[in-house]
Amino acid sequence: MYLTFAWRYFKAKKSANAINMIAWVTVGVITFAIACQILVLSVFNGFEGLVKSLYNSFYSDIKVTPAKGKTFTLTPQQLISLKNQAGVSAISLIAEDKALLQNEGRRAIVYLKGVDSNYTSVTGVAAKTYQGTFNIGTAADPGLIVGAGIQDAAAINVNAAFQASVLTLILPKKGKVSINDPTQSLSEGLVTATGVFTIQSDFDNKYAITNIDFVKQQMGFKENEFSAAEIKLTDNASLEAEQLLLAKLLGSAYKVQTKYEQNTSLYTTMKFEKWFIYAVLTLILFIAAFNMVSALTMLVLEKQKDISVLQSMGADKTMILKIFLSEGLLLGSIGAVAGILLSLLICFLQLKFKVVKLQGGSFLIDYFPVKLQLTDFLLVSLTAIVIAFFASWFPARKAAGQLIELR
């Protein structure tokens, strides 16, 4: 019943054209605000998904590291126990540390990861190799896969037809520090450049990957000594549940981290940015709220006679209040629905035809990615309705509090 009154008041021609204009301007601003919120959040979701996919291609689902120090011991029995877990798909053992890479007169500091043959099953780095092949070689003849940034810095060639670069890696020896002769604390070995990967500048400019046995040999690791173990879970496994299970299995001497905990700052920042964007765009809805207050206040003044008629027929203050609250909610709902439909149309066009392009051409894609999420639609719609409710409250109370006599 209240919506019937509200709809009639919305459609009815007002004595003052300004009321109609303000009402439609209110709907228009709400439509614009809702569409902007959904579009911006959808584009943010698209970029967030792209960034996550890039980072997930480098980081494993779960990484085991020592709780203290830089290395830990993982016995064959422990390794078998890990592999026998139902949620574990593959395990790659890692020996890693910073190293100095030399290519004739060119040098670069790299974070060297020594990996085993299972590494390609645990991460997606191999799929990101765009020059050469992902070949780590053997302990006697190790291969090196470097990030694109390191390739440029050290002028590395991986093309076997033109003689692939033979590089020198200088690594720290574990537990050996000589004050008299610092060079005794370092080891030096040769590796052949076999591939170049590109993921994102954070990885491309930092990481190089080679054979784990070569790294362990150079750094003086024991047989069962490692820097980390990276684990790939099965598709149906729960990340948090497996983390707790593996942490309990290994004990307090090991730190078990999910891929999100390995990049806490990244995921925290992305969440904060999304909420910040939502908060800023919500300010546009508050502008619409001022228009709504004006439109409803003028409507109350115009409908004084109708209010008195309703009162004479037995309508109490609560009924009058609900009628004008419904009017505000109707304005908010019409704007919200129109904004949602407009944003869906624009998102469809972007997904289908890639209408809006990225400038510069230096990114992995040349268009703005879009990803629609139901939670965004619900959040934005709920925000619009809540703001419309509070914007309607003052004019509605004013209408309910009026005592008007028929003449």
C-alpha positions as CSV (number, residue, x, y, z in Angstrom):
1,M,0.0,0.0,0.0
2,Y,2.8,2.4,0.9
3,L,4.6,1.7,-2.4
4,T,1.3,2.4,-4.2
5,F,1.2,5.9,-2.7
6,A,4.9,6.4,-3.4
7,W,4.6,5.3,-7.0
8,R,1.6,7.6,-7.6
9,Y,3.4,10.5,-6.1
10,F,6.5,9.8,-8.2
11,K,4.5,9.6,-11.5
12,A,2.1,12.4,-10.7
13,K,2.7,15.8,-12.3
14,K,3.7,18.3,-9.6
15,S,2.5,21.9,-9.4
16,A,6.1,23.0,-9.3
17,N,8.3,21.7,-12.2
18,A,11.3,22.0,-9.9
19,I,10.1,19.1,-7.8
20,N,9.9,16.8,-10.9
21,M,13.4,18.0,-12.0
22,I,15.0,17.5,-8.6
23,A,13.4,14.0,-8.3
24,W,14.7,13.0,-11.7
25,V,18.1,14.6,-11.0
26,T,18.2,12.5,-7.8
27,V,17.5,9.3,-9.7
28,G,20.1,10.3,-12.3
29,V,22.8,10.9,-9.7
30,I,22.1,7.6,-8.0
31,T,22.2,5.8,-11.4
32,F,25.5,7.5,-12.2
33,A,27.0,6.7,-8.7
34,I,25.9,3.1,-8.8
35,A,27.2,2.5,-12.3
36,C,30.5,4.2,-11.4
37,Q,30.9,2.1,-8.3
38,I,30.2,-1.2,-10.0
39,L,32.3,-0.3,-13.1
40,V,35.4,0.8,-11.0
41,L,35.1,-2.2,-8.7
42,S,34.7,-4.6,-11.6
43,V,37.8,-3.2,-13.3
44,F,39.7,-3.4,-10.0
45,N,38.5,-7.0,-9.7
46,G,39.9,-7.6,-13.2
47,F,43.3,-6.2,-12.3
48,E,43.3,-8.0,-8.9
49,G,42.6,-11.3,-10.6
50,L,45.3,-10.7,-13.2
51,V,47.9,-9.8,-10.5
52,K,46.9,-12.8,-8.4
53,S,47.3,-15.1,-11.4
54,L,50.8,-13.7,-12.0
55,Y,51.8,-14.1,-8.4
56,N,50.2,-17.5,-8.1
57,S,52.3,-18.7,-11.1
58,F,55.4,-18.1,-9.0
59,Y,54.4,-18.9,-5.5
60,S,53.3,-22.4,-4.4
61,D,50.1,-23.1,-2.5
62,I,52.0,-23.8,0.6
63,K,55.7,-23.1,1.5
64,V,57.5,-24.8,4.4
65,T,60.5,-22.9,5.8
66,P,62.5,-23.1,9.1
67,A,61.0,-21.3,12.1
68,K,64.5,-20.2,13.0
69,G,67.6,-19.9,10.8
70,K,67.9,-20.3,7.1
71,T,67.8,-24.1,6.7
72,F,66.1,-27.1,8.1
73,T,66.4,-30.9,8.0
74,L,63.7,-32.9,6.3
75,T,64.2,-36.6,6.7
76,P,63.0,-39.2,4.1
77,Q,60.4,-40.3,6.6
78,Q,59.0,-36.8,7.0
79,L,59.0,-36.3,3.2
80,I,57.0,-39.6,2.7
81,S,54.5,-38.4,5.4
82,L,54.0,-35.2,3.5
83,K,53.5,-36.9,0.2
84,N,51.0,-39.3,1.7
85,Q,48.7,-36.5,2.7
86,A,45.4,-36.6,0.7
87,G,45.5,-32.9,-0.1
88,V,49.1,-32.9,-1.3
89,S,49.6,-33.2,-5.1
90,A,53.4,-32.5,-5.4
91,I,56.4,-31.4,-3.3
92,S,59.5,-29.6,-4.5
93,L,62.6,-29.2,-2.3
94,I,64.4,-25.9,-2.4
95,A,67.9,-24.6,-1.6
96,E,68.0,-20.8,-2.0
97,D,70.0,-17.7,-1.1
98,K,71.4,-14.5,-2.6
99,A,74.1,-14.8,-5.2
100,L,76.3,-12.7,-7.4
101,L,75.9,-13.5,-11.1
102,Q,78.7,-12.6,-13.5
103,N,78.7,-12.6,-17.3
104,E,82.1,-11.4,-18.4
105,G,82.1,-7.7,-17.3
106,R,78.4,-7.6,-16.4
107,R,77.2,-8.4,-12.8
108,A,73.8,-8.7,-11.1
109,I,72.7,-9.6,-7.6
110,V,70.1,-12.4,-7.8
111,Y,68.0,-14.5,-5.5
112,L,69.0,-18.0,-6.5
113,K,66.5,-20.8,-6.2
114,G,67.9,-24.3,-6.5
115,V,65.0,-26.6,-7.3
116,D,64.4,-30.2,-8.1
117,S,62.5,-31.8,-11.1
118,N,59.1,-31.5,-9.3
119,Y,59.3,-27.7,-9.3
120,T,57.4,-27.5,-12.7
121,S,54.5,-29.4,-11.1
122,V,54.4,-27.1,-8.0
123,T,54.5,-23.7,-9.7
124,G,53.7,-22.2,-13.1
125,V,57.1,-20.6,-13.8
126,A,57.9,-23.1,-16.6
127,A,54.8,-21.9,-18.5
128,K,56.1,-18.3,-18.2
129,T,59.4,-19.2,-19.9
130,Y,59.4,-17.3,-23.2
131,Q,63.0,-17.7,-24.4
132,G,64.9,-21.0,-24.4
133,T,63.6,-23.8,-22.2
134,F,63.0,-24.4,-18.5
135,N,66.0,-26.8,-18.1
136,I,67.7,-26.8,-14.7
137,G,70.3,-29.4,-15.8
138,T,72.3,-31.5,-13.4
139,A,74.7,-30.9,-10.5
140,A,77.6,-31.4,-12.9
141,D,76.1,-29.4,-15.7
142,P,73.6,-27.0,-14.2
143,G,71.3,-24.8,-16.3
144,L,70.1,-21.4,-15.3
145,I,66.7,-19.8,-15.9
146,V,66.6,-16.1,-15.2
147,G,64.0,-13.3,-15.1
148,A,63.8,-11.0,-18.0
149,G,65.1,-8.1,-16.0
150,I,68.2,-10.0,-15.0
151,Q,68.7,-11.1,-18.6
152,D,68.8,-7.4,-19.6
153,A,71.1,-6.4,-16.7
154,A,73.7,-9.1,-17.4
155,A,73.3,-9.3,-21.2
156,I,72.5,-13.0,-21.1
157,N,72.0,-15.1,-24.2
158,V,70.0,-18.3,-24.1
159,N,70.0,-19.1,-27.8
160,A,72.1,-22.2,-28.3
161,A,72.5,-21.4,-32.0
162,F,74.7,-18.4,-31.0
163,Q,76.3,-20.1,-28.0
164,A,74.4,-19.7,-24.8
165,S,76.0,-17.6,-22.1
166,V,78.2,-19.5,-19.6
167,L,77.7,-17.6,-16.3
168,T,79.6,-17.5,-13.0
169,L,77.6,-17.8,-9.8
170,I,79.2,-16.7,-6.5
171,L,77.4,-18.1,-3.4
172,P,78.0,-17.9,0.3
173,K,79.2,-21.1,2.0
174,K,77.1,-22.2,4.8
175,G,78.5,-21.4,8.2
176,K,81.9,-20.3,6.9
177,V,83.1,-16.8,7.6
178,S,86.8,-16.0,7.3
179,I,87.9,-12.5,8.5
180,N,91.4,-12.9,7.2
181,D,90.4,-14.1,3.8
182,P,86.7,-13.4,3.0
183,T,86.9,-15.2,-0.3
184,Q,87.2,-18.5,1.6
185,S,83.5,-17.9,2.7
186,L,82.4,-17.9,-0.9
187,S,82.1,-20.6,-3.6
188,E,82.2,-20.1,-7.3
189,G,80.5,-22.3,-10.0
190,L,79.6,-22.2,-13.7
191,V,76.2,-22.5,-15.1
192,T,74.8,-22.4,-18.6
193,A,71.9,-20.0,-19.4
194,T,69.0,-22.1,-20.7
195,G,65.8,-20.0,-20.4
196,V,64.3,-16.6,-19.6
197,F,60.9,-16.2,-17.8
198,T,58.7,-13.1,-17.5
199,I,56.0,-12.8,-14.9
200,Q,56.1,-9.4,-13.2
201,S,58.9,-7.0,-12.5
202,D,59.1,-8.1,-8.9
203,F,60.2,-11.5,-10.1
204,D,61.8,-10.7,-13.4
205,N,64.4,-8.4,-11.8
206,K,65.2,-10.6,-8.8
207,Y,65.0,-14.4,-9.3
208,A,67.2,-17.0,-11.1
209,I,66.5,-20.7,-10.9
210,T,68.9,-23.6,-11.2
211,N,69.6,-27.2,-10.1
212,I,69.2,-27.9,-6.3
213,D,72.1,-30.4,-6.1
214,F,74.4,-27.8,-7.7
215,V,73.4,-25.1,-5.1
216,K,73.6,-27.5,-2.2
217,Q,77.1,-28.6,-3.3
218,Q,78.3,-25.0,-3.7
219,M,76.8,-23.9,-0.3
220,G,77.9,-27.0,1.6
221,F,74.4,-28.3,2.6
222,K,74.1,-31.7,4.1
223,E,72.1,-34.5,2.4
224,N,68.8,-33.8,4.0
225,E,69.2,-30.1,4.5
226,F,67.1,-27.6,2.6
227,S,66.0,-24.0,2.6
228,A,62.3,-24.7,1.9
229,A,59.8,-27.1,0.6
230,E,57.1,-25.9,-1.8
231,I,53.8,-27.8,-2.0
232,K,51.1,-28.0,-4.6
233,L,47.7,-29.0,-3.3
234,T,45.0,-31.0,-5.1
235,D,42.2,-29.0,-6.7
236,N,39.6,-29.9,-4.0
237,A,41.9,-29.4,-1.0
238,S,41.2,-26.6,1.4
239,L,44.2,-24.2,1.7
240,E,43.7,-23.4,5.4
241,A,42.8,-26.9,6.4
242,E,45.9,-28.3,4.8
243,Q,48.1,-25.6,6.3
244,L,46.9,-26.6,9.8
245,L,47.3,-30.3,9.1
246,L,50.9,-29.9,7.7
247,A,51.9,-27.6,10.6
248,K,50.7,-30.2,13.1
249,L,52.5,-33.0,11.2
250,L,55.9,-31.1,11.0
251,G,55.9,-29.5,14.4
252,S,57.0,-26.1,15.8
253,A,60.4,-26.2,14.2
254,Y,58.8,-25.5,10.8
255,K,56.9,-22.5,9.5
256,V,54.0,-23.4,7.2
257,Q,52.7,-20.5,5.1
258,T,49.9,-20.3,2.4
259,K,50.5,-18.4,-0.8
260,Y,48.6,-15.5,0.7
261,E,50.8,-15.4,3.8
262,Q,53.8,-15.4,1.6
263,N,52.5,-12.1,0.1
264,T,50.7,-10.6,3.1
265,S,51.5,-7.0,2.1
266,L,50.2,-7.5,-1.5
267,Y,46.9,-9.0,-0.5
268,T,46.4,-6.6,2.4
269,T,47.1,-3.6,0.1
270,M,44.7,-4.9,-2.5
271,K,41.9,-5.3,0.0
272,F,42.5,-1.8,1.5
273,E,42.5,-0.2,-2.0
274,K,39.2,-1.8,-2.9
275,W,37.5,-0.5,0.3
276,F,39.1,2.9,-0.3
277,I,37.7,3.0,-3.8
278,Y,34.3,2.0,-2.5
279,A,34.3,4.7,0.2
280,V,35.3,7.4,-2.2
281,L,32.6,6.5,-4.7
282,T,30.0,6.3,-2.0
283,L,30.5,10.1,-1.5
284,I,28.7,10.5,-4.8
285,L,25.6,8.8,-3.3
286,F,25.7,11.3,-0.4
287,I,25.5,14.1,-3.0
288,A,22.4,12.4,-4.3
289,A,21.0,12.2,-0.8
290,F,21.0,16.0,-0.5
291,N,19.0,16.2,-3.7
292,M,16.6,13.6,-2.3
293,V,16.1,15.6,0.9
294,S,15.2,18.6,-1.2
295,A,12.8,16.7,-3.5
296,L,11.0,15.0,-0.7
297,T,10.8,18.2,1.4
298,M,9.2,20.0,-1.5
299,L,6.9,17.1,-2.1
300,V,5.7,17.2,1.5
301,L,4.9,20.9,1.2
302,E,2.9,20.2,-2.0
303,K,1.0,17.2,-0.6
304,Q,-0.2,18.9,2.6
305,K,-3.8,18.6,1.5
306,D,-3.4,14.9,0.7
307,I,-1.8,14.4,4.1
308,S,-4.8,16.1,5.8
309,V,-7.2,13.9,3.8
310,L,-5.4,10.8,4.9
311,Q,-5.4,11.9,8.5
312,S,-9.1,12.5,8.4
313,M,-9.6,9.0,7.1
314,G,-7.8,7.6,10.1
315,A,-4.1,7.5,8.9
316,D,-1.8,7.9,11.9
317,K,1.7,9.3,12.0
318,T,3.3,5.9,11.3
319,M,1.4,5.5,8.1
320,I,2.3,9.0,6.8
321,L,5.9,8.4,7.8
322,K,6.0,5.0,5.9
323,I,4.5,6.6,2.8
324,F,7.2,9.2,2.4
325,L,9.9,6.8,3.5
326,S,8.7,4.6,0.7
327,E,8.9,7.5,-1.7
328,G,12.6,7.9,-0.9
329,L,13.3,4.2,-1.1
330,L,11.5,4.2,-4.5
331,L,13.8,6.9,-5.8
332,G,16.8,5.0,-4.5
333,S,15.7,1.7,-5.9
334,I,14.9,3.1,-9.4
335,G,18.4,4.7,-9.5
336,A,20.0,1.5,-8.2
337,V,18.3,-0.7,-10.8
338,A,19.1,1.7,-13.6
339,G,22.7,2.0,-12.4
340,I,23.1,-1.8,-12.3
341,L,21.7,-2.2,-15.8
342,L,23.9,0.5,-17.2
343,S,27.0,-1.0,-15.6
344,L,26.1,-4.5,-16.9
345,L,25.7,-3.1,-20.4
346,I,29.1,-1.3,-20.3
347,C,30.8,-4.4,-18.7
348,F,29.4,-6.6,-21.4
349,L,30.6,-4.3,-24.2
350,Q,34.1,-4.2,-22.6
351,L,34.2,-8.0,-22.2
352,K,33.0,-8.6,-25.7
353,F,34.7,-5.9,-27.7
354,K,37.5,-4.6,-25.4
355,V,36.3,-1.0,-26.1
356,V,38.5,0.8,-23.5
357,K,42.2,0.2,-24.2
358,L,45.2,0.6,-21.9
359,Q,47.7,3.2,-23.1
360,G,51.4,2.6,-23.4
361,G,51.4,-1.0,-24.5
362,S,53.9,-2.1,-21.7
363,F,51.4,-4.2,-19.8
364,L,50.5,-7.9,-20.4
365,I,47.1,-6.9,-21.8
366,D,46.1,-3.9,-23.9
367,Y,42.6,-3.4,-22.5
368,F,41.0,-2.8,-19.1
369,P,40.1,-6.2,-17.6
370,V,36.6,-6.6,-16.1
371,K,35.4,-9.1,-13.6
372,L,31.8,-9.0,-12.2
373,Q,31.2,-10.1,-8.6
374,L,27.8,-10.6,-7.1
375,T,29.0,-9.3,-3.7
376,D,29.8,-5.9,-5.3
377,F,26.3,-5.6,-6.7
378,L,24.8,-6.5,-3.3
379,L,27.1,-4.1,-1.4
380,V,26.5,-1.2,-3.7
381,S,22.8,-1.7,-3.9
382,L,22.5,-2.1,-0.1
383,T,24.5,1.1,0.3
384,A,22.2,3.0,-2.0
385,I,19.1,1.8,-0.2
386,V,20.5,2.6,3.3
387,I,21.5,6.1,2.2
388,A,18.1,6.6,0.6
389,F,16.4,5.5,3.8
390,F,18.3,8.0,6.0
391,A,17.9,10.8,3.4
392,S,14.1,10.2,3.5
393,W,13.8,10.1,7.2
394,F,13.8,13.9,7.9
395,P,11.2,14.8,5.2
396,A,9.1,11.8,6.2
397,R,9.1,12.8,9.9
398,K,8.2,16.3,9.0
399,A,5.2,15.0,7.0
400,A,4.1,12.7,9.8
401,G,4.3,15.5,12.4
402,Q,2.2,18.0,10.5
403,L,-1.3,18.7,11.8
404,I,-3.3,20.1,8.9
405,E,-7.0,21.0,8.9
406,L,-9.2,20.6,5.9
407,R,-10.8,23.9,4.7
